Amino acid sequence: MTTALDQPAPSSRARVLVVEDEQHLGRLIASYLERDGYDTHVLTDGLEAIAHARANPPDVVVLDLGLPGTDGIEVCRTLRTFSDCYVIMLTARVEEVDRLIGLSVGADDYLTKPFSTRELVARVGVMLRRPRGFAGGVTSPAAPEQLTVGDLVLDLAAREVRVADRVVALTRTEFDLLAAMAQQPRRAFSRTQLTELVWGPAWFGDPHLVDVHVGNLRRKLGDDPSTPRFVETVRGHGYRMGPCT
C-alpha cells in the first residue's frame, strides 16, 4: 500500500523556505527537501525570513518557533499579513499551549523536536498535493459558486468570505474547512472526516488540529461558540455548519 512517505514529490519545483536557527538542522532539512525536488532556501533570522518571503513568495515555510529575537510566532503573524503560504511550525517545547499559540497565528501544522526529517518532507508533500480548489477538491460540479449563512457569504470561486459585507481574511486551511462544512450544511463531520476532506487522505498528523483551526475561524468570523451563528459543535463527534442557502 502506498503511503504519504512513499508518494513522489510534486513535479514542479515548489519553493520551501526553511527558517531554523540551528544551522546544521536547517541544512539537513534543506538537503532532504532538495533531494525530493524542492527549491529550498535556508535562513536563521526571523526578520530576514520575512523580507525574503516578501521578495520571493514561498509555497511552504518550515518555521522554528524558538528563533532568537523575532520568534516564530511573530514571523508567522507577519507572514499572514501578506502571504497564504502553508506554514509548518517546528517546536522544541512539548507544552500544548506552545503548539496552540503557533496554530492560532496561522500555522497549518506543527512538528515537535526531535522529529523525523523524512516525515517533515512527507508533510510538505501532502500539503502541496492539496488541490487548489474548493475544500480539498470535494466540490460537486453542481455546487453553487456562493453559499450564504445568515450574513456570511462564502464565494467558492473567488475563495473569499464576507460577514456583513466585510471581507474576512482566512488562511487556505481555514477557508477549506469552512467550505467543506458549508457545502454540506447540517451534516455533522467528525475531525477525521474533516482532515480527510481538507488535508487529504494521506495526511497523518493530529486530528485535533481541526479544533484549533475551527477556533480561529470562529474568532475571525465573530462567531460565539456558546451561541454559534455559523459553525456549531456536535458534542462527542465534531462540527457542522448552520443552514446554507
N, C-alpha and C positions, 0 to 999 in steps of 0.2 A: 504493500500500500504506500502511495506517495504521501509524504508529509510536507509541512511548510519548510522543513530543513532541507528537503530533497528537491524542492522546486527550483527551476532556473531563475536567474535574476532577470529583470526587465530588459528588453532588447535595447532600448535607448539608454544613453548614459545619463542617468538621473544624477542630480547634484546633491551630495550629502556634506553638510558642514559639521565637523566634529569639534566640540568646544570642551576641552579637558585639560586641566592644569597639570595633571601627571603626564609628562611628555611621553614617557615610554608607553603608557596605556593608550594615549591618543594615537601614537604611531601604529600600535598593534591593531587598534580598531580600524584605522585607515587601511592598513595592509590587507585585512580580511575583506573590507568593502571593495577595495580596488581589484582584488582577485576575482570578485564576483561581478566586476564590470561597472562599478560606480565611479563617477568623477568626484573625488574626495579632497576636501581642504581641511587642515587641522589648525586650530588656534587655541591658545591657552588663556586668553584675556577676554572678559565679557564685553567690554566696550569695543574692542577690535572686532569681535564677532558680530555685534550689531551693525557696525559700519560695513563689514564685508557682506552681510546679508542684504543690506540696502543696495549695494553696488552689484552684487552677484546673487540674485534671489535663489535660495536653495529649495529643493523639493522636500528634504528632510534635514532636521537639525538634531544631532545627538548631543545632548546638553548636560554637563555635570552640574548638579545642584550646588555643590560646595566650592564654587570658584572664589578665589580671593578678590577683595574689592567688590565689584559689581557681581553679585552671585547669580546663580542660575534662575532664581525666581524673578529678579529684576530683568535679566536678559529675556526671559520668556515673556514677561509682561510687555516689554518694549517691542519685541518681535510681533506680538499680536496687534500692535497699532498699525502695522504696515504689511504684514505677511500672513498668509493662511497655510504656510508650510506645515508638514507634520513635525511634531516635536516629541522626541523620546528623552525623558529625563533619567539621568543616572544619579543615584544617591548612595552614599556610604552609611547613611543613617537609617536604621530599621524602624524607627518610630512611625506609626501610621500617619501621624499629623504631618510629617515632612512629605510623605507621598501625596497626601490630600492637598496640601498647600501648592505643591508643584502642579497638580492637575487643575487646581482652581484658577490658576492664571493662564490656562490654555494649553498645557501639555496634553498630548494624546495618549501617552503610555509612559510607563516607568520600568526601570530595572534596578534592583538593589545589588550593590557590590558585596562580595565578588560575584560576577556573572560570567556566563559562557559567551565568548565573543561570537561564536557560531550562532547562538540563539539571538544575539543582538542583530546580526546580519539578517537572520531569518525574519525578525520582526520588521526590519526596514523593508524587506521584500514584500511581506504581506501588506504593509501599508500602501506601498506603491502599486500593488496589484488591485487595490480597491478601485472599482470603476469610477471615473469622473462623471458620474451621473446621479440619478436620484436614489437615495437610500441604498447604497451598495449595489445598485443595478437591479433592484427588485420591482421597479415600477411597471405596472401593466401598460401595454400600448394604448389602452383606452383611458388611462388615468388622466384627469383634468390637469391643466398646467397650473392652476391656482386652487388652493384649498383655504377655507375660511373657518375659523373657530372663534365666535364672538367678534372681537375687534382685532384678532390676529389673522393676518393674511400671509400665506406661505406660497410664494411664487417658485414653483419647481424648476421652470425653465431658466429663470434668471438667478436661481439659488439666492433668493432674497426673502427676508422676513420683515414684516411690519406689524407693529402693535399700535393701534390708534393713529395710523398714518406716520408713525415714527419708525425709521429703519433701525433694526436691531442687528448689531454686528455679532455673528456667530462664527466659531471655528468650523472647519469642514466636518469634524466629528459631531459637533453639536447640531449642525444643520441636518446631517444624515440621520441622526437619532430622531429628531423632530419629524423629518419627512417620513421615516419608516413607520412611525406611530400614526401620523396624520393620514396616511394613505389607507389605513385600515382602522377607522375610528371605532371606538368602543371595544376593540379587540384587546384583551389582556395579554401582554407579551411578558414572558419570563426574561430574566437577564441573559440567559444563554441564547434565547431566540433573537434578542436584540444584538448581541455580539456577533451572531452568525450573519444577520442582515447587514450590519454596518461595517464590522471589521472583516467579515468573510469567514467561511467555514474552516479555513486554515489557521485562523488566529488561535493562540494558545496561552493568553495571559489571564489575568484575574477578572472574572465576570463582574466583580463588584466595582470595577471602573465605571460601569454603567451608572451606578448610584451617584458618583461624583459628577459625571457629565450631565445627568439629569438635574442635579442640584445647581450646576452652573446655568443650565437652560432656564430653570425657574427664576433664578436671580436676575438674569438678563431680560426675561420676559415680564418680570414683575408679578410672578405667579406665586401666591402664598400656598405652601404645601398643606396647610391646615384647612384652607378653603380654596382649592385649586380651580382655576378657570380653564386651564389648558391640559396640563399633564397630571393625571391622577395616579396615586399609589394604590396598587392592588395588594393588600396585605398577604404576606406569605407567598407571593408569586412574582410581582414585578410592577409594570406600569401600563397605562393605557391613555389614549387621547380622548378628549371630550368630543362631542358631536361635531362633525365637519360638514360643510355644505359646498 
